[in-house]
Amino acid sequence: MRLAVIDLVGTVVSDGGLALDAVRRGLVSVGVPVAGPRVPALERQARAAMDRPVPRIFADLLDGDQRRARLAAEVYEAWICAEAAAGRVRAAPGAAAALVALREADVAVALVGNLSADACDRLVTAAGLPVDVLLGPDDVAGRGLPDPDLVLAAARGADVDPADVVVAADTTSAMVAAARAGAGLALGVLGGAHPGPTLRAAGAHDVLTAVGELPARLGLPQPRIPAQDSSAPLGGRGAVIP
């Protein structure tokens, strides 16, 4: 494999309830209560849609009301960015070391997310993650996961054939995108949006307990642990490569 396309939130950035909190704030901003008997069902619906582009999440939750969905999505992303700025965004344990190991083995790293370009950049910067390519739906005419466009754009950017791409993610939409793009390997990662059986049913060839296992799964040397690699909040631009 010459390129690893890895999902952002839930895979290399710990979710820790961040995304669901942002959904709640987005819903409140457009007048939807997040307390009362309807909340458990609403949260189940939100979790089921969490691997889609943010405006699509809210369109699903708001019965197709696109105007309110856009407003809620703006609040969602503003909250994510504020959390990153406040130092409350965490790299997943072992994530930074795994990305370093991939790049040292000449495997390029592309991180993809279903957020705006600004939100993706802020998350990666706050978590101090090393990356060669960073992509979101804004870069592919709004076509986020499960469309194949993000995977294909990453492959083009790295001048790599899709068959030489491994996709690693915690979501079913990324597994579907990998298959649609013709990626050589699709690996589910536990600890995020979806459990192992669900990831396998969506097309995962294998399931990893954590993204830190990715280098070993590809037969690469075990990652060395950078001093900054921990589950604690990290700050600064880190080793992000434009």
HURASUL-V307070 format. One record per residue. OMEGA is omega in radians with two decimals (* if undefined). D_CENTER is the distance of its C-alpha to the mean C-alpha in Angstrom with 1 decimal. Layout:
# HURASUL-V307070
OMEGA D_CENTER
OMEGA D_CENTER
This chain:
# HURASUL-V307070
-3.11 20.1
-3.12 19.9
3.02 16.2
3.06 13.0
-2.97 10.0
3.13 7.0
-3.02 3.4
-3.05 2.5
3.14 3.7
3.14 5.9
3.08 6.0
3.01 7.2
-3.13 7.4
3.12 9.5
3.11 9.4
-3.12 13.2
-3.08 13.8
-3.07 12.3
-3.13 10.7
3.05 13.9
3.14 16.1
3.08 14.8
3.14 15.6
-3.12 19.0
3.08 19.8
3.14 19.0
3.12 21.3
-3.09 24.0
3.13 24.1
2.98 25.3
3.12 27.7
-3.14 26.0
3.09 27.1
3.04 24.7
3.13 27.6
-3.02 30.1
-3.12 30.3
-3.00 27.8
3.14 24.9
3.13 24.0
3.13 23.9
-3.13 21.8
3.06 19.2
3.12 19.2
3.14 18.7
3.14 15.8
-3.13 14.0
-3.09 14.9
-2.95 13.4
-3.12 10.2
3.09 8.2
3.04 10.2
-2.99 10.5
3.13 11.8
3.14 15.4
3.06 15.4
-3.08 14.5
3.06 17.5
3.09 19.6
-3.09 19.4
-3.05 20.3
3.06 23.0
3.04 24.8
3.13 23.9
-3.01 25.2
-3.13 23.4
3.13 25.0
3.11 24.0
3.12 20.4
3.13 20.2
3.13 21.8
3.13 19.5
3.10 16.4
3.12 18.0
3.10 18.7
-3.06 15.2
3.08 13.8
3.12 17.0
3.11 16.4
-3.13 12.9
3.11 14.7
3.10 17.7
3.10 16.1
-3.13 14.7
-3.12 18.2
3.10 19.8
-3.11 18.3
3.06 16.6
-3.06 13.1
2.94 13.0
3.07 11.6
3.14 11.3
3.12 14.9
-3.04 15.6
-3.09 12.4
3.13 14.4
3.13 17.3
3.14 15.5
3.07 14.3
-3.12 17.8
3.11 19.4
-3.08 17.7
3.09 18.8
3.10 22.2
3.13 22.6
2.97 22.1
3.14 18.8
-3.11 16.8
3.02 13.2
3.04 10.8
-3.12 7.3
3.11 5.8
3.12 4.3
3.12 6.8
3.06 8.6
3.13 11.7
-3.13 12.4
-3.13 14.0
3.11 11.4
-3.11 8.8
-3.12 11.9
3.13 13.0
-3.13 10.0
3.13 10.4
-3.12 14.1
-3.12 14.4
3.10 12.8
-3.05 15.0
3.07 12.8
-3.06 14.6
3.09 13.2
-3.11 15.3
3.10 13.4
-3.03 10.7
3.01 10.2
-3.11 9.4
3.11 11.7
-3.08 14.5
-3.08 15.0
3.07 15.7
3.06 18.0
-3.06 15.5
3.10 14.6
3.08 10.9
0.23 9.9
3.04 12.1
-3.08 14.3
-2.94 14.6
-3.13 14.8
3.13 11.6
-3.12 12.5
3.12 16.1
3.10 15.7
3.13 14.1
3.11 17.0
-3.11 19.5
3.14 18.4
-3.11 19.0
-3.08 22.1
3.04 21.0
3.14 21.9
3.13 19.2
3.12 21.2
-3.12 20.4
2.94 16.6
3.07 14.6
3.11 11.2
-3.06 9.5
3.13 7.0
-3.02 7.8
3.07 8.3
-3.11 11.6
3.11 10.6
3.10 9.0
3.10 12.3
3.13 14.3
3.13 12.9
3.14 13.8
-3.12 17.2
-3.13 17.9
-3.09 17.3
3.12 19.5
-3.08 17.2
-3.07 19.4
3.08 17.3
-3.09 14.4
3.02 13.5
3.11 12.1
-3.12 10.9
3.08 12.6
-3.13 12.2
-2.97 9.3
-2.94 9.8
3.13 12.4
-3.07 15.3
-3.12 16.7
3.12 19.2
3.11 17.0
3.12 14.6
-3.14 17.9
3.14 19.3
3.07 16.6
3.12 17.4
3.07 15.9
3.14 18.7
-3.14 18.1
3.12 16.0
3.07 15.4
3.14 15.9
-3.09 13.5
3.09 11.7
3.12 14.9
-3.02 16.8
3.14 15.4
3.14 18.2
3.13 20.9
3.11 19.7
3.13 20.2
-3.13 23.6
3.10 22.8
3.09 24.4
-3.10 23.0
2.94 21.0
-3.03 23.1
3.06 21.9
-3.12 21.6
-3.07 23.5
-3.03 20.5
3.10 18.2
3.11 18.3
3.12 16.6
3.10 18.5
-3.13 17.3
3.14 17.5
3.12 18.7
-3.09 19.7
3.09 18.3
-3.05 18.4
-3.13 18.3
-3.13 16.1
3.13 17.8
* 18.3
